[in-house]
Amino acid sequence: MAAGSQTAAPPGLSSDQARGLALACSSAVFIGSSFIIKKKGLRVAGASGTRAGLRAALSLLCGCAASA
């Protein structure tokens, strides 16, 4: 183990490998949750009759939220 290393690695993994594994797992969780949030938002926008792309474009153009 390198001097100054703060993480305790499991047997068979170096601290860099353990850190990389932890980052990969946390990244997968964040990407998955982002996908779920996006899908729920699209369903809500579809139920209200306003297209999500149109709402975003209007929001960018006029600086206000488009009301459905």
Contact map, one row per residue, 1 for C-alpha under 8 A:
11101000000001100000000000000000000000000000000000000000000000000000
11111000000000000000000000000000000000000000000000000000000000000000
11111000000000000000000000000000000000000000000000000000000000000000
01111100000000000000000000000000000000000000000000000000000000000000
11111110000000100000000000000000000000000000000000000000000000000000
00011111000000000000000000000000000000000000000000000000000000000000
00001111100000100010000000000000000000000000000000000000000000000000
00000111110000100000000000000000000000000000000000000000000000000000
00000011111011100100000000000000000000000000000000000000000000000000
00000001111111000100000000000000000000000000000000000000000000000000
00000000111110000000000000000000000000000000000000000000000000000000
00000000011111000000000000000000000000000000000000000000000000000000
00000000111111111100000000000000000000000000000000000000000000000000
10000000110111111100000000000000000000000000000000000000000000000000
10001011100011111110000000000000000000000000000000000000000000000000
00000000000011111111000000000000000000000000000000000000000000000000
00000000000011111111100000000000000000000000000000000000000000000000
00000000110011111111110000000000000000000000000000000000000000000000
00000010000000111111111000000000000000000000000000000000000000000000
00000000000000011111111100000000000000000000000000000000000000000000
00000000000000001111111110000000000000000000000000000000000000000000
00000000000000000111111111000000000000000000000000000000000000000000
00000000000000000011111111100000000000000000000000000000000000000000
00000000000000000001111111110000000000000000000000000000000000000000
00000000000000000000111111111000000000000000000000000000000000000000
00000000000000000000011111111100000000000000000000000000000000000000
00000000000000000000001111111110000000000000000000000000000000000000
00000000000000000000000111111111000000000000000000000000000000000000
00000000000000000000000011111111100000000000000000000000000000000000
00000000000000000000000001111111110000000000000000000000000000000000
00000000000000000000000000111111111000000000000000000000000000000000
00000000000000000000000000011111111100000000000000000000000000000000
00000000000000000000000000001111111110000000000000000000000000000000
00000000000000000000000000000111111111000000000000000000000000000000
00000000000000000000000000000011111111100000000000000000000000000000
00000000000000000000000000000001111111110000000000000000000000000000
00000000000000000000000000000000111111111000000000000000000000000000
00000000000000000000000000000000011111111100000000000000000000000000
00000000000000000000000000000000001111111110000000000000000000000000
00000000000000000000000000000000000111111111000000000000000000000000
00000000000000000000000000000000000011111111100000000000000000000000
00000000000000000000000000000000000001111111110000010000000000000000
00000000000000000000000000000000000000111111111000000000000000000000
00000000000000000000000000000000000000011111111100000000000000000000
00000000000000000000000000000000000000001111111111110000000000000000
00000000000000000000000000000000000000000111111111110000000000000000
00000000000000000000000000000000000000000011111111000000000000000000
00000000000000000000000000000000000000000001111111000000000000000001
00000000000000000000000000000000000000000000111111100000000000000001
00000000000000000000000000000000000000000000111111110110000000000001
00000000000000000000000000000000000000000000110011111110000000000000
00000000000000000000000000000000000000000100110001111111000000000000
00000000000000000000000000000000000000000000000000111111100000000000
00000000000000000000000000000000000000000000000001111111110000000000
00000000000000000000000000000000000000000000000001111111111000001100
00000000000000000000000000000000000000000000000000011111111100000000
00000000000000000000000000000000000000000000000000001111111110000000
00000000000000000000000000000000000000000000000000000111111111111100
00000000000000000000000000000000000000000000000000000011111111111100
00000000000000000000000000000000000000000000000000000001111111110000
00000000000000000000000000000000000000000000000000000000111111100000
00000000000000000000000000000000000000000000000000000000011111110000
00000000000000000000000000000000000000000000000000000000011111111000
00000000000000000000000000000000000000000000000000000000011101111100
00000000000000000000000000000000000000000000000000000010011000111110
00000000000000000000000000000000000000000000000000000010011000011111
00000000000000000000000000000000000000000000000000000000000000001111
00000000000000000000000000000000000000000000000111000000000000000111
